[in-house]
Amino acid sequence: MKRNKFKLLRKGIIYDAVGMATTFIPVVGPFLDILWAPYAAKKMGEMYEGNTGKIASWIVFIEEILPFSDFIPTFTLMWLYTFVFSPEPTKEVQTIEVEINE
């Protein structure tokens, strides 16, 4: 699990860097965001499953499509939420009653 966890972090940092790089390209940068936003949303959904992944993909799409918001490291923040701040689901003990008829 640790390798997968840090692999996700590495990929997230790279995706954040690419998203931020469009800020520094004059004139063309905002138009590149139009192409980058759906791709980033797709990658976020692939990296994180379930409802949190779906919500995060919408957030990254909106963050990338809006002007002047490219500096937010959405992928890295999602990694922190998933692996640092999110409480681990507790395992419930399930009791199964078995009736034996003789």
ZAMARGU-4260 file (C-alpha; in steps of 0.2 Angstrom, whole numbers, plus 5000, padded with zeros to 4 digits):
<rodrens>
0) 5000/5000/5000 | 5014/5012/5004 | 5021/5011/4986 | 5004/5015/4979 | 5001/5029/4991
5) 5017/5038/4986 | 5015/5034/4968 | 4998/5043/4969 | 5007/5058/4977 | 5020/5059/4964
10) 5008/5058/4950 | 4997/5072/4959 | 5012/5083/4961 | 5016/5081/4942 | 4998/5085/4937
15) 4997/5100/4949 | 5014/5107/4941 | 5007/5105/4923 | 4991/5114/4929 | 5001/5128/4936
20) 5012/5129/4921 | 4998/5136/4910 | 4998/5151/4921 | 5015/5156/4915 | 5012/5155/4896
25) 5006/5172/4890 | 4990/5173/4879 | 4989/5154/4876 | 4989/5148/4894 | 4970/5152/4898
30) 4966/5142/4882 | 4976/5127/4887 | 4966/5127/4903 | 4951/5123/4892 | 4960/5107/4886
35) 4968/5103/4903 | 4953/5104/4914 | 4943/5089/4907 | 4959/5079/4907 | 4963/5083/4925
40) 4946/5079/4930 | 4947/5062/4921 | 4964/5058/4930 | 4957/5063/4947 | 4942/5051/4945
45) 4954/5037/4940 | 4966/5040/4954 | 4953/5041/4968 | 4938/5030/4967 | 4920/5032/4975
50) 4911/5047/4979 | 4926/5057/4985 | 4934/5054/4968 | 4919/5060/4959 | 4918/5076/4970
55) 4937/5079/4968 | 4936/5077/4949 | 4922/5091/4948 | 4932/5102/4960 | 4948/5100/4950
60) 4938/5103/4934 | 4931/5120/4941 | 4948/5125/4948 | 4957/5122/4932 | 4943/5131/4921
65) 4942/5146/4932 | 4955/5160/4928 | 4967/5164/4942 | 4964/5148/4952 | 4978/5138/4944
70) 4989/5140/4959 | 4979/5128/4970 | 4987/5111/4971 | 4971/5101/4970 | 4979/5084/4967
75) 4990/5086/4982 | 4976/5092/4993 | 4966/5077/4988 | 4981/5066/4992 | 4982/5074/5009
80) 4964/5072/5013 | 4964/5054/5008 | 4980/5048/5017 | 4983/5060/5031 | 4966/5069/5037
85) 4953/5057/5032 | 4948/5045/5046 | 4951/5027/5042 | 4935/5017/5041 | 4933/5006/5057
90) 4930/4988/5055 | 4914/4982/5063 | 4913/4965/5070 | 4899/4956/5063 | 4890/4942/5072
95) 4882/4928/5062 | 4870/4918/5072 | 4869/4900/5066 | 4854/4889/5070 | 4858/4870/5070
100) 4843/4858/5068 | 4846/4840/5073
</rodrens>
